[in-house]
């Protein structure tokens, strides 16, 4: 399968199954579009604006790329999908819901202002310890394990965070494990002590901010209705500086009300942040802030604007990373990861404050998806098996999509929330993901052109 598109003056050809990217001139671009279904003579007749000699030469070069496995390659991965479904998995990552409580009242919070539509609860040290023990016991021979302190707002339970990190570190040598801890915070309780601890123990820190002050304050107010931008912005700038502008993200959410989100990304970049993520909100059509199908075109144009500006700034020595444009074209994830995505429900689980296990944080509270608890382990193997079968070939909308090996079939929670099953696709999300992939490849092409 080949995907062709034009972006920012570049003619780009992606060979989907090999991952090869070709930046070509107009002639080769047009010839490739006809190559599989026409003879060279027929192509010459159809492309009469070009000389026949040039067309035949282009056909020869395309044939060489095809023979080398760099163009029009066959999809060999679908042939191994049966073995893929039978693979043994181990748990390698936990999302610890250290606090089902929050000091903000974000309007788009899928967790119901941090409480996940249940009781406001804080995880005890005992439950967290059992969760880490569960992870160690179920991780097989895997050495590197990941634990994300999540909420709600984790800093509302900071002492337990510190105690669990200390416990995890105490177990590493005995069990031949290495914990990679991360922390996601809204920043309200961020202070020098937290920063010192995080910079010592956290491999990554996610700092939640939606960009421009007016945008952020409109969607992320405090519980008394006031904006939170001024409470956090200086703390976040200090945190990023202390981490040498690496191993963190400022992460925002854009909605129907700021589809011009590239301005929010650039606002953060202008403040000096080098690691930026800005996610489209996922919400039902009954929410006034939900992104609509009618928004998709303008959002895609924003991605194009952002990509062009990023190329410009990189050339000026003022570059920054945007999470959704980060693609590794020379390596990237293994085939299992490309087929199955984040590993939710199999390799990755969420733990509630009282110790229940769910496939990921977005399934927390949906009883049908509870897979067990930290005392008994995984007891609902049917749900785990269902997630194990989630892959790009189990999803009809993914099988012929050029982006399938980059998004790995998209988010299972989005599929369930919008269609009631795990093997469908959230259409708006798909459209935006395809545009992000195209922009990411364009950026690589533009910078590679100048050896950057």
C-alpha positions in Angstrom: 0.0 0.0 0.0 1.3 3.5 -0.9 0.0 6.8 0.4 0.7 10.0 -1.5 0.2 13.5 -0.4 1.5 17.1 -0.9 2.4 19.2 2.1 4.3 22.5 2.4 5.7 22.2 -1.1 6.8 18.6 -0.7 5.6 15.6 -2.8 5.6 12.8 -0.3 5.2 9.1 -0.9 4.8 6.7 2.0 5.2 3.0 1.5 3.0 1.9 4.3 4.2 -1.7 4.9 7.9 -1.0 4.8 7.8 2.5 6.3 9.9 3.9 3.5 9.3 7.6 2.8 10.2 9.1 -0.6 10.2 12.8 -1.4 9.9 13.1 -5.2 9.4 15.6 -8.0 6.0 16.1 -9.8 6.8 13.6 -12.5 7.6 10.7 -10.2 4.7 11.6 -8.0 2.3 11.4 -10.9 3.9 8.2 -12.3 3.7 6.4 -8.9 -0.1 7.2 -8.8 -0.6 5.2 -12.0 2.2 2.6 -11.7 0.4 -0.4 -10.3 -2.5 -0.4 -12.7 -0.9 0.7 -16.0 2.0 -0.2 -18.2 4.7 2.3 -18.9 3.2 3.0 -22.3 -0.2 3.6 -20.8 1.3 6.0 -18.2 3.1 7.9 -21.0 -0.2 8.3 -22.8 -2.0 9.6 -19.7 0.8 11.9 -18.7 1.3 13.6 -22.0 2.6 16.8 -20.4 5.9 14.9 -19.6 8.3 13.5 -22.2 7.9 9.8 -22.8 11.7 9.3 -22.2 11.4 10.9 -18.7 8.4 8.8 -17.9 10.1 5.5 -18.9 13.1 6.5 -16.9 10.9 7.2 -13.9 9.2 3.8 -14.3 12.5 2.1 -14.3 13.6 3.8 -11.0 10.2 3.0 -9.4 10.7 -0.7 -10.5 14.1 -0.8 -8.8 12.6 0.6 -5.5 9.8 -2.0 -5.7 12.4 -4.8 -6.2 14.3 -3.5 -3.2 11.3 -3.7 -1.0 11.0 0.1 -0.6 7.8 0.7 -2.6 4.6 -1.2 -3.2 5.6 -3.8 -0.6 3.2 -6.5 0.5 1.6 -6.6 3.9 3.4 -9.5 5.6 2.1 -8.6 9.1 -1.4 -9.8 8.5 0.0 -13.3 7.9 1.4 -13.5 11.5 -1.7 -12.2 13.2 -2.7 -15.7 14.4 0.5 -16.1 16.3 0.2 -12.5 17.5 -3.1 -13.3 19.1 -1.6 -16.3 21.0 1.3 -14.3 22.4 2.0 -14.4 26.1 2.0 -11.0 27.7 3.3 -9.6 31.0 2.3 -6.5 32.9 4.9 -3.9 32.5 3.2 -0.7 33.5 0.7 0.6 36.0 -1.3 3.8 36.2 -1.7 4.4 40.0 -4.7 6.5 40.8 -3.1 7.9 43.8 -5.9 10.4 44.3 -9.5 10.3 43.2 -9.8 13.9 44.1 -8.7 17.2 42.6 -8.3 20.9 43.5 -9.4 22.1 40.1 -12.8 21.7 38.3 -11.8 21.3 34.7 -14.9 21.4 32.5 -13.8 18.6 30.2 -12.5 16.2 32.8 -13.6 12.7 31.9 -13.0 11.7 35.5 -15.7 13.9 36.9 -13.3 16.5 38.4 -10.9 13.7 39.4 -13.3 11.5 41.4 -14.3 9.2 38.5 -17.9 9.7 39.3 -17.5 7.9 42.6 -16.3 8.8 46.1 -13.4 11.1 46.6 -10.6 8.8 47.8 -6.9 8.8 48.3 -4.9 5.6 47.8 -3.3 4.3 51.0 0.3 3.2 51.2 -0.8 -0.3 51.8 -2.8 -0.5 48.6 -0.1 1.1 46.6 2.5 -1.3 48.0 0.3 -4.2 46.9 0.1 -2.7 43.5 3.9 -2.5 43.1 4.1 -6.1 44.4 1.5 -7.2 41.8 3.5 -5.5 39.1 6.8 -7.2 40.2 5.1 -10.6 40.4 3.4 -10.3 37.0 6.2 -8.7 35.0 8.0 -12.0 34.1 11.6 -11.5 33.1 11.0 -7.8 32.1 13.5 -5.6 34.0 12.2 -2.1 33.3 8.8 -1.3 34.8 6.8 1.9 34.5 4.5 3.5 37.2 2.6 6.7 36.6 1.2 8.6 39.5 -2.1 9.8 38.3 -5.4 11.3 39.5 -7.3 13.4 40.1 -4.4 15.4 41.4 -1.6 13.1 42.7 0.0 15.9 44.8 -3.0 15.8 47.1 -1.5 12.5 48.3 2.1 13.4 47.9 3.4 11.6 51.1 2.1 8.3 49.7 3.8 9.1 46.4 7.1 9.5 48.2 6.6 6.4 50.3 5.7 4.2 47.3 8.8 5.5 45.3 11.0 4.5 48.3 9.3 1.1 48.5 9.8 0.5 44.8 13.4 1.5 45.0 13.9 -0.9 47.9 12.6 -3.8 45.8 14.7 -3.2 42.6 17.9 -5.1 43.5 16.1 -8.1 45.1 13.9 -8.7 42.1 16.2 -7.4 39.3 13.7 -4.7 38.4 14.1 -1.0 37.6 11.2 1.3 38.2 10.6 4.3 35.9 8.3 6.6 37.8 6.3 9.5 36.2 4.1 12.1 37.7 1.1 14.0 36.1 0.1 17.2 37.9 -2.0 20.3 37.4 0.7 22.3 39.3 -1.4 24.0 42.0 0.5 22.2 44.8 3.8 22.2 43.0 6.5 23.7 45.3 10.2 23.5 45.7 10.1 20.3 47.8 8.0 18.5 45.1 10.3 19.8 42.4 13.4 18.5 44.2 11.8 15.1 44.8 10.5 14.9 41.2 13.8 15.8 39.7 15.5 13.1 41.7 13.0 10.3 41.2 10.7 11.0 38.3 11.8 9.9 34.8 9.1 12.1 33.3 6.8 14.8 34.6 3.6 15.9 32.8 2.5 19.4 33.5 -1.1 20.2 32.6 -1.7 23.6 30.9 -3.9 24.5 28.0 -1.9 27.3 26.5 -3.0 30.9 26.4 -4.2 32.3 29.7 -7.8 33.0 28.5 -8.1 29.5 27.0 -6.6 27.8 30.1 -8.7 29.7 32.6 -11.9 29.1 30.7 -11.6 25.3 30.9 -9.4 24.7 34.0 -10.8 26.8 36.8 -10.3 26.3 40.5 -13.2 25.0 42.6 -14.2 28.6 43.4 -14.5 29.4 39.7 -11.3 31.4 39.3 -8.7 30.8 36.7 -5.6 28.7 37.5 -3.1 29.9 34.9 -1.5 32.5 37.2 -1.2 29.9 39.9 0.9 27.5 37.9 2.7 29.2 35.0 5.8 30.3 36.9 6.1 27.0 38.6 6.0 25.1 35.3 8.7 27.4 33.8 10.9 26.7 36.8 10.3 23.0 36.6 11.1 22.8 32.9 14.3 24.8 33.6 15.3 22.6 36.5 14.9 19.5 34.3 17.1 21.1 31.6 14.1 21.3 29.2 14.0 17.5 28.9 12.1 14.6 30.5 8.9 16.5 30.9 5.9 17.7 28.9 3.6 20.6 29.2 0.4 18.9 28.1 -2.8 20.7 27.1 -6.2 19.9 25.7 -7.9 21.9 23.0 -11.7 22.0 22.4 -14.3 23.3 20.0 -13.7 26.7 21.5 -10.0 26.9 20.6 -9.6 25.1 17.3 -6.9 27.7 16.6 -4.8 25.6 19.1 -1.6 26.2 17.2 -1.6 29.6 18.9 -1.6 27.8 22.3 1.3 25.6 21.3 3.3 28.6 20.1 2.4 30.5 23.3 4.0 27.7 25.3 7.0 27.6 23.0 7.4 31.4 23.3 7.5 31.0 27.1 10.5 28.7 26.6 9.0 25.3 26.9 10.7 22.8 24.6 8.5 19.7 25.2 4.9 20.3 24.3 1.8 18.2 23.8 -1.7 19.5 22.9 -4.4 16.9 22.6 -7.9 17.2 21.1 -10.6 16.8 23.7 -12.6 13.6 23.4 -16.2 14.2 24.4 -19.7 13.2 23.4 -21.8 15.4 21.1 -23.9 16.5 24.0 -21.0 18.6 25.3 -20.7 22.1 24.0 -16.9 22.0 24.0 -16.8 18.7 22.0 -14.9 18.8 18.7 -17.4 18.3 15.8 -16.9 16.8 12.4 -17.3 20.3 11.1 -14.2 21.3 13.1 -11.9 18.8 11.5 -10.9 20.8 8.4 -9.9 23.9 10.4 -8.0 21.7 12.9 -6.1 20.0 10.1 -5.2 23.5 8.8 -3.9 24.3 12.2 -1.7 21.2 12.2 -0.3 22.4 8.8 0.4 25.9 10.2 2.1 24.5 13.2 4.2 22.1 11.2 5.5 24.9 8.9 6.2 27.1 11.9 8.1 24.3 13.6 10.3 23.8 10.5 11.0 27.6 10.4 11.9 27.7 14.1 14.1 24.7 13.9 16.1 26.3 11.1 16.4 29.5 13.2 17.7 27.5 16.2 14.5 28.0 18.2 13.0 24.5 17.7 10.8 22.6 20.1 9.2 19.1 20.2 5.5 18.6 19.7 4.5 15.2 20.9 2.1 14.3 18.1 4.8 15.2 15.5 7.4 12.9 16.9 7.9 10.0 14.6 10.9 7.7 14.3 11.3 6.9 10.7 14.5 4.9 11.1 13.4 2.5 13.8 10.4 3.1 16.0 8.3 0.5 18.0 8.5 -3.2 17.4 5.8 -4.9 15.3 3.8 -6.0 18.3 3.5 -2.4 19.5 2.6 -1.2 16.0 -0.2 -3.8 15.8 -1.6 -3.5 19.3 -0.8 0.0 20.5 -0.6 1.1 24.1 -1.1 -2.4 25.6 -4.0 -1.4 27.7 -5.7 -4.4 29.4 -2.7 -6.6 28.9 0.6 -4.9 29.5 -0.8 -1.8 31.1 -3.4 -1.5 33.8 -4.9 1.2 36.0 -5.2 0.8 39.8 -8.0 2.6 41.7 -7.4 4.0 45.2 -9.0 0.8 46.7 -7.0 -1.5 44.5 -9.2 -2.6 41.7 -7.6 -3.2 38.3 -8.9 -1.8 35.0 -7.5 -1.9 31.4 -6.7 1.8 31.6 -7.7 5.0 33.4 -10.5 5.7 31.0 -12.2 2.4 31.8 -12.1 3.0 35.6 -15.6 2.7 37.1 -17.1 0.6 34.3 -17.6 -2.6 36.2 -17.7 -4.8 33.1 -14.1 -3.9 32.5 -12.8 -4.6 36.0 -10.1 -7.3 35.6 -9.2 -8.0 39.2 -7.6 -6.4 42.2 -4.3 -6.1 43.9 -5.1 -8.8 46.4 -6.3 -11.5 44.1 -4.6 -10.4 40.9 -6.2 -10.8 37.5 -9.5 -12.7 37.9 -11.4 -11.6 34.8 -9.3 -13.2 32.1 -12.1 -12.8 29.5 -11.6 -9.0 29.4 -7.8 -9.4 29.2 -8.3 -11.8 26.3 -10.6 -9.3 24.6 -8.0 -6.6 24.8 -5.3 -9.0 23.6 -7.2 -9.5 20.4 -7.4 -5.7 19.8 -5.1 -5.0 16.8 -5.2 -3.1 13.6 -6.4 -6.2 11.7 -9.4 -6.7 14.1 -10.6 -3.2 13.2 -12.3 -3.0 9.8 -11.6 0.8 9.6 -7.9 0.3 10.2 -7.0 -2.5 7.7 -6.6 -0.2 4.7 -5.6 3.0 6.6 -2.1 4.3 5.8 -1.6 5.5 9.4 -2.4 2.1 11.0 1.3 1.3 12.0 1.7 4.8 13.6 -1.5 5.0 15.7 -1.8 1.2 16.1 -5.6 1.3 15.8 -6.3 4.2 18.0 -7.7 4.3 21.5 -9.8 1.3 22.7 -11.6 3.6 25.2 -12.6 6.0 22.5 -13.9 3.1 20.4 -16.0 1.8 23.3 -17.3 5.2 24.3 -18.5 6.1 20.8 -19.4 2.7 19.4 -19.9 0.3 22.3 -17.1 -2.0 21.3 -13.3 -2.2 21.3 -12.8 -2.8 17.6 -14.3 0.3 16.0 -12.7 3.7 15.6 -13.5 7.2 16.7 -13.8 8.9 13.3 -12.8 12.4 14.3 -9.8 11.1 16.1 -8.8 9.1 13.0 -9.0 12.1 10.8 -6.8 14.1 13.1 -4.3 11.3 13.6 -3.8 10.9 9.8 -3.1 14.7 9.4 -0.6 14.6 12.3 1.2 11.7 10.7 1.4 13.5 7.4 2.7 16.7 9.1 5.3 14.7 11.1 6.7 13.1 8.0 6.8 16.5 6.2 8.8 17.9 9.0 11.3 15.1 8.8 11.5 15.5 5.0 12.0 19.3 5.3 14.8 19.0 7.9 16.5 16.1 6.2 16.6 18.1 2.9 19.1 20.4 4.6 20.9 17.7 6.6 19.4 19.0 9.9 
